[in-house]
Amino acid sequence: MAGAIEVEREVTRAKGEDALIAARRGEFAGKLNAQPFVVKHSLVDHPLFTLERLAQLADLVRRERGEGKVHYRKALTVPHTDAAWNGLTHVSDVARMIRTSEESGAWVMIEDSETDPEYKALLRKVVGDLSTAVGRDMLKEAVHITGYIFIGSPNSVTNFHIDSETNFLCIVRGTKNFHMFDGSDRSLLSEQEIEQFYWGDLHACRRDTTKDKQEHLFHLSPGECLHVPVNFPHWVHNGPASCVALSVLVYLPENVERAHAYQMNHFLRMLGVRPRPLGHDLPSDRRRGWLFRTLSKKNPDEKRDIVNSGLQRFKASINAPTTLVKRAVQGVRRHA
């Protein structure tokens, strides 16, 4: 039987009365992307997280960033079942589903909340406070920072998956049971699964129910923020009330370098080479991703381009062979 991790919930405020994250300076130093931890936050009564204000945000993001930036579906209540996104005929449908999330049976995800200047300022404040807690200036180091907001009906489920970003999940309303697995345990998550994920198969990492005894279960309540390390598999089950959560997603340089290295390892397998697993030689790991790093957009303006723009350009070149691709393959063989 899986047990809930007993995590110390910090109650000491960071310096400054307006701090949104409650932690002492350097309290979680060394734990970033290495192990999960829970810290307190003070967003529960924040005016930006009322259902009405979130409905307004959803409308703004769809207008400014496009229809695909706000997702809606009928909420899943049975874990690990497939469901397609439901198309909406009018933009107001999403706002209505948010306003009535307690009864609507909907699951809504708002990407790029920083499109609204008020949410952008809040996001930067949260990341600044978290930087104090982990002892790293993530505002300065980050390649990209974004905030996703989830509004889920009672008992709704987010299926098993991994993320490529450094993630801090802040519960604002409702409760969540967060089922997490150790992403460094290759008996739970193989190198090939991670490589396929970074190659574009978002469902490459499959839940093995025989390994459920190895999960760490976090019972999260309003005012708690959980750090989810990169590549740590997880799935989430809401409690009996609708839930609102802010997912603070930070792309640190090492996240991007790791992604490109995994893409290269997958390509090496396609060439018949058995690549060395990552994590044994960090400088070598960084060099391994040179091809996809070179092809990536230099100034990406959205999350998907951070790790995927180079891969998409490479795939397009493969479909229409050019001298560039021939040179790239020759370079790959030299570096293998």
Secondary structure, DSSP 8 states (H G I E B T S, - for coil): ---B-----B----SSTT-SEE--TTTTTT-TTTS-EEEEE--TT-GGGSHHHHHHHHHHHHHHH-GGGEEEEE---STT--------SSTHHHHHHHHTHHHH-EEEEE--GGGSHHHHHHHHHHHHHHHHHHTS-HHHH-SEEEEEEEEE-TT-EEEEE--SSEEEEEEEES-EEEEE--TT-TTTS-HHHHHHHHTT-TT-S---GGGGGG-EEEEE-TTEEEEE-TT--EEEEE-SS-EEEEEEEEE-HHHHHHHHHHHHHHHHHHTT-----TTS-HHHHHHHTHHHHHHS-SS--SHHHHHHHHHHHHHHHHHS--HHHHHHHHHHHHH-
